Amino acid sequence: MIGRLVAVFVVSAMLGGCATSSRAPLQISRSIAVLPANNRTGDPLLVTGAGLIDRYVRHAAEVSVGDVLQSEARYQLQQKGFEVRDWKYQGTDRVPTSLDSALALARQNGVTNSVLYLEIRRWEPDAPTHTRYVIVAVTASLLDPVSGREIWHEQRSAAPVGTPGVITVESAYVVAARKIIAEILARLKP
């Protein structure tokens, strides 16, 4: 009986060790360009620029969840110590539609540092006002345009992201985007 307990304990410890090592920080190159996020939901997911006041009184430009994800990824990567390259200065503002498209765009524009490709697969609020959560599924990939390989991949399955205290769906989108990027990029270290 004791031998069986010891064997169970040893196997549990080994499996636990494997689980923790797979979530260890991932060391990658210091320089990254963050590509515009590919929105595959079919909804523009606007944060500003959709309402009448935005369009006719404030003359606000349209800002989408994809824009917020890209901006937040840039900011959080800089906070972690990465040198973040501005994609707009790389010569394009096109949105890649796949991993191959992201690699092709990077190569066309002479980007040699790593590129972060984000893909929004699902983004749904629980309510149009007083949104308590947004159901989010996002994929992130770090690509090396020189070798054409995927260095790192993180897939977040559809799950709710809490947005307590927000009144508008647009504000909920921004809160959810910030939380998602923090969750996805948690393992990356320069």
C-alpha positions in Angstrom: 0.0 0.0 0.0 2.8 2.4 0.9 4.7 1.5 -2.3 1.6 2.3 -4.3 1.2 5.7 -2.5 4.9 6.6 -3.1 4.5 5.7 -6.8 1.4 7.9 -7.1 3.2 10.7 -5.4 6.3 10.4 -7.7 4.1 10.3 -10.8 2.1 13.3 -9.6 5.2 15.3 -8.8 6.6 14.5 -12.3 3.4 15.6 -14.0 3.2 18.7 -11.9 6.8 19.6 -12.8 6.0 19.1 -16.5 2.9 21.4 -16.2 4.9 24.2 -14.5 7.8 24.0 -16.9 5.6 24.4 -19.9 4.4 27.8 -18.5 7.9 29.1 -17.9 8.8 32.4 -19.4 9.8 32.2 -23.1 13.0 34.0 -24.0 12.9 35.5 -27.5 14.6 38.2 -29.5 14.3 41.8 -28.2 12.9 43.5 -31.3 9.2 42.9 -32.4 6.9 44.5 -34.9 3.2 44.2 -33.9 1.0 43.6 -37.0 -2.6 44.9 -37.2 -5.0 42.3 -35.7 -7.0 40.1 -38.1 -10.7 40.3 -37.2 -12.4 37.1 -38.3 -15.7 37.8 -36.5 -17.5 39.5 -39.4 -18.4 42.4 -37.0 -16.3 45.6 -37.2 -16.1 45.7 -33.3 -15.9 49.5 -33.2 -14.8 51.2 -30.0 -15.2 54.8 -31.3 -16.5 56.3 -34.5 -19.7 54.4 -34.8 -22.2 56.7 -33.1 -23.8 59.9 -34.4 -22.0 62.0 -31.8 -18.6 60.4 -32.8 -19.2 61.0 -36.5 -20.9 64.4 -36.6 -20.0 66.3 -33.5 -16.5 65.0 -32.5 -15.5 63.8 -36.0 -13.8 60.9 -34.3 -12.0 58.3 -36.4 -13.1 54.7 -36.3 -11.2 52.7 -33.8 -11.8 49.0 -33.6 -11.0 46.2 -31.1 -8.2 45.2 -33.5 -6.6 48.7 -33.2 -6.9 48.5 -29.4 -5.3 45.0 -29.3 -2.4 46.1 -31.5 -1.8 49.3 -29.4 -2.1 47.4 -26.1 0.3 44.7 -27.4 2.8 47.4 -28.3 2.5 49.1 -24.9 2.7 45.9 -22.9 5.7 44.5 -24.9 7.5 47.8 -24.3 6.8 47.6 -20.6 8.4 44.1 -20.6 11.6 45.5 -22.2 11.1 44.7 -25.8 12.1 47.1 -28.6 8.8 47.5 -30.4 8.9 48.5 -34.1 6.1 50.6 -35.5 4.4 48.7 -38.3 3.1 51.9 -40.0 6.7 53.1 -40.5 7.5 49.7 -42.0 5.6 50.9 -45.1 2.2 49.3 -44.8 -1.1 49.5 -42.9 -2.6 46.4 -44.5 -4.0 43.7 -42.2 -2.6 40.2 -42.7 -5.3 37.5 -43.0 -3.2 34.5 -42.1 0.2 33.4 -40.9 1.4 33.1 -44.4 0.0 36.6 -45.3 1.7 38.0 -42.2 5.1 36.5 -43.2 4.6 37.8 -46.8 3.8 41.3 -45.7 6.8 41.4 -43.4 9.1 40.2 -46.1 7.7 42.6 -48.7 8.4 45.5 -46.3 11.9 44.3 -45.5 11.1 43.5 -41.8 13.8 41.2 -40.4 12.8 41.3 -36.7 10.1 39.2 -35.2 6.5 40.0 -36.0 3.5 39.5 -33.7 0.3 38.3 -35.6 -3.0 38.5 -33.7 -6.2 36.9 -34.9 -9.7 37.6 -33.3 -11.8 34.5 -33.7 -14.7 35.5 -31.4 -15.6 38.7 -29.6 -19.2 38.8 -28.1 -20.6 41.0 -25.3 -23.1 39.5 -22.9 -25.3 42.7 -23.3 -25.3 45.9 -25.3 -25.2 48.0 -22.1 -23.8 47.3 -18.6 -21.7 44.6 -20.2 -20.5 42.2 -17.4 -18.3 40.2 -19.7 -17.1 39.7 -23.3 -16.6 36.2 -24.7 -13.2 36.2 -26.4 -11.2 33.8 -28.5 -7.9 35.1 -29.8 -4.8 33.6 -31.3 -1.3 35.1 -31.2 1.8 34.0 -33.1 5.3 35.3 -33.1 6.9 34.8 -36.5 10.4 35.1 -37.9 10.2 36.6 -41.4 13.8 35.6 -42.2 13.4 31.8 -41.6 9.6 31.8 -42.2 9.0 29.8 -39.0 6.6 30.3 -36.1 8.6 31.0 -32.9 5.8 31.0 -30.4 2.0 30.4 -30.5 -0.7 31.1 -27.9 -4.3 30.2 -28.5 -7.0 31.4 -26.1 -10.2 29.4 -26.4 -13.5 31.1 -26.2 -14.1 32.1 -22.6 -15.6 35.1 -20.8 -13.5 38.1 -19.8 -14.9 40.1 -16.9 -15.6 43.8 -17.5 -17.0 44.9 -14.1 -18.2 48.5 -13.7 -18.4 49.4 -17.4 -21.6 51.0 -18.8 -21.1 50.9 -22.6 -20.1 47.9 -24.8 -17.3 50.0 -26.3 -15.7 50.4 -22.8 -16.1 46.7 -22.2 -14.3 46.0 -25.4 -11.3 48.1 -24.3 -11.2 46.5 -20.8 -11.4 43.0 -22.4 -8.7 43.8 -24.9 -6.2 45.0 -22.2 -6.9 41.9 -20.1 -6.5 39.5 -23.1 -3.2 41.0 -24.2 -1.8 40.8 -20.7 -2.9 37.1 -20.5 -1.5 36.2 -23.9 1.8 37.9 -23.5 2.4 36.9 -19.9 5.1 34.3 -20.8 7.1 36.4 -23.2 10.4 37.8 -21.9 13.1 39.6 -24.0 
